[in-house]
Amino acid sequence: CRGFKVVSTPHKSDTASSSNIAPDCGIYPREHAPRLDDATQYGRTDWSHLEITIECKKDFSEDPFDENTANSEPFAKARKSTLGQILSYAELVFQTQHRKHHFMIVFLGTSARLVRIDRSCVFATQRFNYVENEECLTEFLWRFARLSPAERGLDPTAQRLNPKNTRDPLVRLMREKLNAAKKAKEENKLEPHIFEAYKASLSDDNVPWWKLEVCHEVADVAHFFLVGKPHFLAPGVRGRGTRGYIAVPLLDNGTLGDFVYLKDAWRVKHDEIVQEGTTLEFLNHHKVPHIPTLVCHGDLPDQLTSRAKWIELFPEEEEDCRIKEHQHYRIVVEEIGKPLSQFENSGQLVKAMYNVIQAHEAAYRRGIIHRDISAGNILLIKDSKGRWVGFLTDWELAKDVHKTSHERQPERTGTWQFMSAHVQDDPGRVVVIADELESIFHVLIFYVVRFCHHTLRDSDVGQFLYDYFDDYSPYSHGERAGRTKRTALEQGAI
């Protein structure tokens, strides 16, 4: 495995991560391998440079895959624990690096499995005895060392920047931008929440910064943006893996532009699901109020998950394949809002919800329904008169009501806590206006109970929030709406 180094890291977690977990071993590029003071020590995990995660178990009882079950999904406690371990490792790698996929090796006594993980599924080889058949492992490592960075899973549209490298002109530009932003804030030319968010993104020198490319497909132009630590980071491995950044455009003349918001996600690729930027471009053209203003957007070339490979291996299962295909995608918008939770009084909260209804109504009149109204998708921004108003973001799951009359995915669309009771009860239900208005009502209840005066005792608030928003009724064919939410809607009382 020329050019790489294996480092044992079973006890030392990454200091740049809030997680205290560490894999048994890792394979790193030689120039970025964790340093050892002497040969008797273990290394410290570095998620930002880890190329192959290695986990070691004593025997088959801790194998994360069970070939005697459907899809090799484990049910034994020890097996499920190991699967949880390797998924946690993959999550930290995906969160810290910009990657399409990640390779792992799982040792099980004298046997091993090779594993490949992306945002849609996990592929694992059958167990093989690497003592008796060492060529399986050695050939994999030999071939891995000769792959290009993109073939190893690294995103070629993301250039890593080292915050500690003061000679890097891009690093200097980002620090200069921070100083300029501080001055602009003091002169009331920049909103304090934007300055604080950008400052926080540059606060940890142990976390890499990035130069990200956004490929605008229509204009066939590449735009570049400089970012630090993510402003928002979705948990988990499977799914969209959304990351939000306070970003600075890198202009053609080598200077930096005004702050913008960049979202990096793995969108569901489906014939009837359009890009979020395409939806925003359409709504911007028709002057729909209280929504983001598109700057640029586009799919990243050759960055798809592995649904096609699954179908190639199991062609007879294509119609029943539950694996979604995800496309890596970036979108940039002008506005940088602050969380709705920072409203100043109940009047401002209700006015913001009214603005959301205005945005929703105007979009629907143009044939677009949002389908994911939640607390996190409503922000506050200042309008042209300096007043804080509501702002409906995240149009990623929006659809054209004129083109589809059926639900496109075999699962619920939206955020569980704020879904209507009808959508919670029926995964295949088509989301309609009544469901969206109910979601807006749930968001209002959520913030009123947390931040405003009400008749609940303080000691009961936590339980109420769980009962109303998180609870569910278990049925043999899946979860359904919880009793508190259902009662509120059926009886008109909480």
C-alpha positions as CSV (number, residue, x, y, z in Angstrom):
1,C,0.0,0.0,0.0
2,R,2.7,2.4,-1.1
3,G,2.2,6.0,0.0
4,F,0.1,5.1,2.9
5,K,0.7,4.2,6.6
6,V,-1.2,2.0,9.0
7,V,-1.5,3.5,12.5
8,S,-3.0,1.8,15.5
9,T,-5.4,4.2,17.3
10,P,-7.6,2.1,19.7
11,H,-7.5,4.5,22.7
12,K,-7.0,8.1,21.5
13,S,-9.9,9.9,19.9
14,D,-9.6,12.9,17.6
15,T,-9.2,16.2,19.6
16,A,-11.1,18.1,16.9
17,S,-14.2,16.0,17.4
18,S,-16.7,16.0,20.3
19,S,-17.0,12.2,19.9
20,N,-14.8,10.1,22.2
21,I,-14.7,7.1,19.9
22,A,-11.7,5.8,18.0
23,P,-11.3,2.9,15.6
24,D,-8.7,0.2,16.3
25,C,-6.6,1.1,13.3
26,G,-6.6,3.4,10.3
27,I,-4.8,3.8,7.0
28,Y,-3.6,7.3,6.3
29,P,-1.7,9.1,3.6
30,R,1.9,8.9,4.8
31,E,2.4,12.7,4.9
32,H,-0.7,13.0,7.1
33,A,-0.4,10.0,9.3
34,P,-0.7,10.6,13.1
35,R,2.7,11.0,14.6
36,L,4.1,8.7,17.2
37,D,6.6,9.8,19.8
38,D,8.0,6.3,20.0
39,A,7.1,2.8,18.6
40,T,5.5,1.7,21.9
41,Q,2.7,4.3,21.7
42,Y,-0.6,4.3,20.0
43,G,-1.6,7.1,17.6
44,R,-4.4,9.6,17.9
45,T,-7.3,9.3,15.4
46,D,-7.5,11.9,12.8
47,W,-10.9,11.8,11.1
48,S,-10.0,14.5,8.6
49,H,-7.3,12.4,6.9
50,L,-8.5,8.8,7.5
51,E,-8.6,6.8,4.3
52,I,-9.5,3.3,5.4
53,T,-11.0,2.5,8.8
54,I,-10.0,-0.8,10.4
55,E,-12.0,-2.5,13.2
56,C,-10.8,-5.7,14.9
57,K,-13.1,-8.2,16.5
58,K,-12.0,-11.5,18.1
59,D,-14.4,-13.9,16.2
60,F,-17.5,-14.3,14.0
61,S,-19.9,-13.5,16.9
62,E,-19.3,-9.8,16.4
63,D,-19.6,-9.8,12.6
64,P,-21.6,-6.7,11.7
65,F,-23.3,-8.7,8.8
66,D,-25.3,-11.9,8.9
67,E,-25.5,-13.7,5.7
68,N,-28.4,-15.8,6.9
69,T,-30.8,-12.8,7.0
70,A,-32.4,-10.6,4.4
71,N,-29.9,-8.0,3.2
72,S,-27.4,-9.5,5.7
73,E,-28.9,-7.3,8.4
74,P,-27.8,-8.4,11.9
75,F,-30.2,-9.1,14.8
76,A,-27.9,-10.5,17.4
77,K,-26.9,-7.9,20.0
78,A,-23.1,-8.2,19.5
79,R,-23.5,-8.0,15.7
80,K,-25.7,-5.0,15.9
81,S,-23.2,-3.3,18.2
82,T,-20.4,-3.8,15.7
83,L,-22.6,-2.5,12.8
84,G,-23.4,0.6,15.0
85,Q,-19.6,1.1,15.5
86,I,-18.6,1.1,11.9
87,L,-21.5,3.3,10.9
88,S,-20.4,5.8,13.7
89,Y,-16.9,5.8,12.2
90,A,-18.3,6.4,8.7
91,E,-20.4,9.3,10.0
92,L,-17.4,11.0,11.5
93,V,-15.4,10.5,8.3
94,F,-18.2,11.9,6.1
95,Q,-18.8,14.9,8.5
96,T,-15.1,15.8,8.6
97,Q,-14.1,15.2,5.0
98,H,-15.8,15.8,1.6
99,R,-16.3,12.3,0.4
100,K,-18.4,10.2,-2.0
101,H,-17.7,6.9,-0.3
102,H,-15.5,5.3,2.4
103,F,-13.7,2.0,2.6
104,M,-13.3,-0.2,5.7
105,I,-11.7,-3.4,6.7
106,V,-13.4,-5.5,9.5
107,F,-11.2,-8.2,11.0
108,L,-13.0,-11.1,12.7
109,G,-10.3,-13.4,14.2
110,T,-8.5,-14.9,11.3
111,S,-11.2,-13.8,8.8
112,A,-12.0,-10.3,7.4
113,R,-14.5,-8.4,5.3
114,L,-13.9,-5.5,3.0
115,V,-16.6,-2.8,3.3
116,R,-17.7,0.2,1.2
117,I,-20.1,2.8,2.5
118,D,-21.9,5.7,0.8
119,R,-25.0,7.7,1.4
120,S,-27.4,5.1,0.2
121,C,-26.1,1.6,1.2
122,V,-23.3,-0.6,2.5
123,F,-21.5,-3.2,0.3
124,A,-19.5,-5.9,2.1
125,T,-17.6,-8.9,0.8
126,Q,-18.2,-12.3,2.1
127,R,-15.9,-13.3,5.0
128,F,-12.6,-14.6,3.8
129,N,-9.7,-16.1,5.8
130,Y,-6.8,-13.7,5.3
131,V,-4.3,-16.1,6.8
132,E,-5.0,-18.9,4.3
133,N,-6.0,-16.6,1.4
134,E,-3.9,-13.6,2.0
135,E,-4.1,-12.5,-1.7
136,C,-7.7,-11.1,-1.2
137,L,-6.5,-8.5,1.4
138,T,-3.1,-7.8,-0.2
139,E,-4.5,-7.3,-3.7
140,F,-7.2,-4.9,-2.3
141,L,-4.5,-2.8,-0.5
142,W,-2.2,-2.9,-3.6
143,R,-5.1,-1.7,-5.8
144,F,-6.3,0.9,-3.3
145,A,-2.9,2.6,-3.3
146,R,-3.0,3.0,-7.1
147,L,-6.4,4.6,-7.2
148,S,-6.9,8.3,-7.9
149,P,-8.2,10.4,-4.9
150,A,-11.6,10.5,-6.6
151,E,-11.7,6.7,-6.9
152,R,-10.7,6.4,-3.3
153,G,-13.8,8.4,-2.5
154,L,-12.5,11.9,-2.1
155,D,-14.6,14.8,-3.6
156,P,-12.5,16.4,-6.4
157,T,-14.6,19.6,-6.2
158,A,-13.5,20.3,-2.6
159,Q,-10.0,21.6,-2.0
160,R,-8.8,21.2,1.6
161,L,-7.2,24.3,3.3
162,N,-5.1,24.1,6.4
163,P,-6.0,26.9,8.8
164,K,-2.5,26.7,10.3
165,N,-0.8,27.4,7.0
166,T,-0.4,31.2,7.2
167,R,1.4,31.2,3.9
168,D,-1.7,30.0,2.0
169,P,-3.2,33.1,0.3
170,L,-6.7,31.7,0.6
171,V,-6.3,31.2,4.4
172,R,-5.0,34.8,4.7
173,L,-8.0,36.1,2.7
174,M,-10.4,34.3,5.0
175,R,-8.8,35.8,8.1
176,E,-8.8,39.2,6.5
177,K,-12.5,38.8,5.7
178,L,-13.1,38.1,9.4
179,N,-11.4,41.3,10.4
180,A,-13.4,43.3,7.8
181,A,-16.6,41.7,9.0
182,K,-15.9,42.7,12.6
183,K,-15.4,46.3,11.5
184,A,-18.6,46.2,9.4
185,K,-20.6,44.8,12.4
186,E,-19.3,47.7,14.6
187,E,-20.4,50.2,12.0
188,N,-23.8,48.5,11.7
189,K,-23.2,47.5,8.1
190,L,-23.4,43.7,8.9
191,E,-25.9,41.9,11.0
192,P,-24.2,40.6,14.3
193,H,-25.6,37.0,13.7
194,I,-23.8,36.8,10.4
195,F,-20.5,37.9,11.9
196,E,-20.8,35.5,14.8
197,A,-21.6,32.6,12.5
198,Y,-18.6,33.3,10.3
199,K,-16.4,33.8,13.4
200,A,-17.5,30.5,14.8
201,S,-16.7,28.7,11.5
202,L,-13.1,29.8,11.7
203,S,-12.7,29.3,15.5
204,D,-11.0,25.9,15.4
205,D,-7.7,25.6,13.7
206,N,-7.8,21.8,14.0
207,V,-10.8,21.6,11.6
208,P,-10.0,21.9,7.9
209,W,-11.4,24.8,5.8
210,W,-12.4,24.3,2.2
211,K,-12.5,25.8,-1.2
212,L,-15.8,24.4,-2.7
213,E,-16.8,24.4,-6.3
214,V,-20.4,24.9,-7.4
215,C,-21.0,23.8,-11.0
216,H,-23.8,25.9,-12.6
217,E,-25.0,23.5,-15.2
218,V,-27.2,25.9,-17.3
219,A,-24.5,28.6,-17.7
220,D,-21.7,25.9,-17.7
221,V,-19.7,28.1,-15.3
222,A,-17.9,27.0,-12.1
223,H,-18.1,29.3,-9.0
224,F,-15.8,28.9,-6.0
225,F,-16.5,29.6,-2.4
226,L,-14.4,29.6,0.8
227,V,-15.9,28.0,3.9
228,G,-14.8,27.0,7.4
229,K,-16.5,24.7,9.8
230,P,-20.1,23.9,8.9
231,H,-22.8,26.1,10.3
232,F,-25.2,23.1,10.2
233,L,-24.4,19.4,10.1
234,A,-27.0,16.7,9.7
235,P,-26.4,13.5,11.7
236,G,-26.2,10.0,10.4
237,V,-24.8,8.3,7.3
238,R,-27.8,7.3,5.2
239,G,-29.7,10.1,3.4
240,R,-29.0,13.6,2.4
241,G,-26.1,14.4,4.7
242,T,-26.9,18.1,4.6
243,R,-24.2,20.6,5.5
244,G,-24.7,24.4,5.7
245,Y,-21.9,26.9,5.5
246,I,-21.4,30.7,5.9
247,A,-19.5,31.1,2.7
248,V,-17.5,33.8,0.9
249,P,-17.4,33.9,-2.9
250,L,-13.9,33.8,-4.4
251,L,-14.2,36.4,-7.3
252,D,-12.3,36.2,-10.6
253,N,-10.0,39.0,-9.5
254,G,-8.8,37.1,-6.5
255,T,-10.8,39.1,-3.9
256,L,-13.7,37.9,-1.8
257,G,-17.4,38.9,-2.2
258,D,-20.2,39.4,0.3
259,F,-21.3,36.6,2.6
260,V,-23.7,34.0,1.3
261,Y,-25.2,30.7,2.5
262,L,-24.0,27.5,0.8
263,K,-25.8,24.2,1.3
264,D,-24.1,20.9,0.4
265,A,-26.4,17.8,0.3
266,W,-27.0,14.5,-1.4
267,R,-30.4,15.1,-2.9
268,V,-32.7,12.2,-3.9
269,K,-32.3,11.6,-7.6
270,H,-35.7,10.9,-9.2
271,D,-37.3,11.8,-12.5
272,E,-40.0,13.8,-10.7
273,I,-37.8,15.6,-8.1
274,V,-36.3,18.7,-9.5
275,Q,-33.2,20.5,-8.0
276,E,-34.0,22.9,-5.2
277,G,-32.2,25.7,-7.2
278,T,-34.5,25.1,-10.1
279,T,-37.5,25.5,-7.8
280,L,-36.1,28.7,-6.3
281,E,-35.2,30.1,-9.7
282,F,-38.9,29.6,-10.8
283,L,-40.3,31.1,-7.6
284,N,-37.8,34.1,-7.7
285,H,-38.9,34.8,-11.3
286,H,-42.5,35.0,-10.1
287,K,-41.5,37.2,-7.2
288,V,-42.8,34.9,-4.4
289,P,-42.0,36.7,-1.1
290,H,-40.2,35.5,2.0
291,I,-38.1,32.9,0.3
292,P,-34.3,32.7,-0.5
293,T,-32.8,34.4,-3.5
294,L,-30.8,31.9,-5.7
295,V,-27.1,32.7,-6.5
296,C,-26.1,29.5,-8.2
297,H,-26.6,25.7,-7.9
298,G,-25.8,22.4,-9.6
299,D,-25.2,18.7,-9.4
300,L,-21.5,17.7,-8.9
301,P,-20.4,15.5,-11.8
302,D,-19.8,11.8,-11.3
303,Q,-21.0,11.8,-7.7
304,L,-23.9,9.4,-7.4
305,T,-24.6,6.7,-4.8
306,S,-24.6,3.0,-5.6
307,R,-28.2,2.1,-6.4
308,A,-27.3,1.3,-10.0
309,K,-24.6,-1.1,-8.8
310,W,-27.1,-2.8,-6.5
311,I,-29.5,-3.3,-9.4
312,E,-26.7,-4.6,-11.6
313,L,-26.0,-7.3,-8.9
314,F,-29.7,-8.0,-8.2
315,P,-31.6,-7.2,-11.5
316,E,-34.6,-9.2,-10.4
317,E,-35.1,-6.9,-7.4
318,E,-35.1,-3.6,-9.4
319,E,-38.9,-3.0,-9.0
320,D,-38.8,-3.7,-5.3
321,C,-35.4,-2.0,-4.6
322,R,-35.8,0.3,-1.6
323,I,-32.4,1.9,-2.0
324,K,-32.6,5.5,-3.1
325,E,-30.2,7.0,-5.5
326,H,-28.6,10.2,-4.2
327,Q,-26.8,12.9,-6.2
328,H,-24.3,15.2,-4.6
329,Y,-25.5,18.8,-5.0
330,R,-24.7,22.3,-3.9
331,I,-26.8,25.4,-3.8
332,V,-25.9,29.0,-2.8
333,V,-28.4,31.7,-1.8
334,E,-28.0,35.4,-0.9
335,E,-29.7,35.5,2.5
336,I,-28.3,34.4,5.8
337,G,-31.1,34.2,8.4
338,K,-31.1,33.6,12.1
339,P,-33.1,30.9,13.8
340,L,-36.8,31.5,14.5
341,S,-36.0,30.7,18.2
342,Q,-34.4,34.1,18.5
343,F,-37.7,36.0,18.0
344,E,-38.0,39.0,20.4
345,N,-41.6,38.7,21.4
346,S,-44.8,36.7,20.6
347,G,-45.9,39.4,18.2
348,Q,-42.8,38.9,16.1
349,L,-43.2,35.1,16.2
350,V,-46.8,35.3,15.0
351,K,-45.9,37.8,12.3
352,A,-43.1,35.5,11.1
353,M,-45.6,32.6,10.8
354,Y,-47.9,34.8,8.8
355,N,-45.0,35.6,6.4
356,V,-44.5,31.9,6.0
357,I,-48.2,31.4,5.1
358,Q,-47.8,34.3,2.5
359,A,-44.8,32.5,1.0
360,H,-46.6,29.2,0.9
361,E,-49.7,30.6,-0.6
362,A,-47.8,32.6,-3.3
363,A,-45.8,29.5,-4.2
364,Y,-48.9,27.3,-4.4
365,R,-50.6,29.7,-6.7
366,R,-47.6,29.0,-9.0
367,G,-48.1,25.2,-8.6
368,I,-45.4,24.5,-6.0
369,I,-46.0,22.9,-2.6
370,H,-43.2,22.9,0.0
371,R,-43.8,19.6,1.8
372,D,-41.3,20.0,4.6
373,I,-42.4,22.8,6.9
374,S,-40.6,22.5,10.2
375,A,-39.0,24.6,12.9
376,G,-35.6,24.4,11.3
377,N,-36.8,25.6,7.9
378,I,-38.2,28.9,9.1
379,L,-35.7,31.7,9.7
380,L,-35.8,35.4,10.6
381,I,-34.3,38.0,8.2
382,K,-34.5,41.8,8.0
383,D,-36.6,43.2,5.2
384,S,-35.8,46.4,3.3
385,K,-37.3,48.5,6.1
386,G,-35.2,46.9,8.8
387,R,-38.0,44.8,10.3
388,W,-37.5,41.1,11.2
389,V,-39.8,38.9,9.0
390,G,-40.3,35.2,8.6
391,F,-38.5,33.4,5.8
392,L,-39.3,29.9,4.4
393,T,-36.2,27.9,3.4
394,D,-35.3,24.4,2.3
395,W,-37.4,23.8,-0.9
396,E,-35.5,20.6,-1.5
397,L,-38.6,18.4,-1.2
398,A,-41.0,20.7,-3.0
399,K,-43.0,19.4,-6.0
400,D,-45.1,20.7,-8.8
401,V,-48.7,19.9,-8.0
402,H,-49.6,19.9,-11.7
403,K,-47.2,17.2,-12.7
404,T,-47.6,14.5,-10.0
405,S,-50.8,13.3,-8.3
406,H,-49.2,10.5,-6.3
407,E,-46.5,10.3,-3.7
408,R,-43.1,9.6,-5.2
409,Q,-41.4,7.8,-2.3
410,P,-42.6,4.8,-0.2
411,E,-42.1,6.8,3.0
412,R,-43.3,10.0,4.6
413,T,-42.1,13.3,3.3
414,G,-41.1,15.9,5.9
415,T,-39.9,16.2,9.5
416,W,-41.7,13.8,11.9
417,Q,-42.2,16.3,14.7
418,F,-44.1,18.8,12.5
419,M,-45.9,16.4,10.1
420,S,-49.7,16.5,10.1
421,A,-51.3,13.6,11.8
422,H,-52.8,12.4,8.5
423,V,-49.3,12.2,6.9
424,Q,-48.0,10.4,10.0
425,D,-50.8,7.9,9.7
426,D,-50.3,7.3,6.0
427,P,-46.8,7.2,4.5
428,G,-48.1,7.2,1.0
429,R,-50.4,10.2,1.5
430,V,-50.0,13.1,-1.0
431,V,-49.2,16.2,1.0
432,V,-51.9,18.9,0.5
433,I,-52.5,22.5,1.8
434,A,-54.3,21.3,4.9
435,D,-51.2,19.2,5.9
436,E,-48.9,22.2,5.4
437,L,-51.2,24.6,7.4
438,E,-51.2,22.0,10.2
439,S,-47.4,21.9,10.1
440,I,-47.3,25.6,10.5
441,F,-49.6,25.3,13.5
442,H,-47.3,22.7,15.1
443,V,-44.3,25.0,14.6
444,L,-46.2,27.8,16.4
445,I,-47.1,25.5,19.3
446,F,-43.5,24.3,19.5
447,Y,-42.1,27.8,20.0
448,V,-44.9,29.2,22.2
449,V,-44.5,26.3,24.7
450,R,-40.7,26.7,24.7
451,F,-40.4,30.5,24.9
452,C,-43.7,32.2,25.7
453,H,-46.1,32.4,28.7
454,H,-48.5,29.5,29.0
455,T,-50.4,27.5,31.6
456,L,-48.1,24.4,31.6
457,R,-45.9,24.0,34.7
458,D,-42.2,24.3,34.0
459,S,-41.7,20.7,35.2
460,D,-44.2,19.5,32.6
461,V,-42.8,21.3,29.5
462,G,-40.2,18.6,28.6
463,Q,-42.8,15.8,28.8
464,F,-45.4,17.8,26.8
465,L,-42.8,18.5,24.0
466,Y,-42.1,14.7,23.8
467,D,-45.7,13.7,23.9
468,Y,-46.8,16.2,21.3
469,F,-43.9,16.2,18.8
470,D,-41.8,13.0,19.3
471,D,-44.2,10.4,20.4
472,Y,-45.9,7.9,18.1
473,S,-48.3,5.0,18.2
474,P,-46.7,1.7,17.2
475,Y,-48.6,-0.5,14.7
476,S,-47.7,-3.7,13.0
477,H,-47.3,-1.9,9.7
478,G,-45.3,1.1,11.1
479,E,-45.5,4.1,13.4
480,R,-48.6,6.4,13.4
481,A,-49.4,9.8,15.0
482,G,-49.0,10.1,18.7
483,R,-52.1,10.5,20.9
484,T,-51.4,14.1,22.1
485,K,-51.1,15.5,18.6
486,R,-54.1,13.5,17.3
487,T,-56.3,14.6,20.2
488,A,-55.3,18.3,19.7
489,L,-56.4,18.1,16.0
490,E,-59.6,16.0,16.6
491,Q,-60.9,17.9,19.6
492,G,-59.4,21.3,19.1
493,A,-57.9,21.4,22.5
494,I,-54.5,20.7,24.2
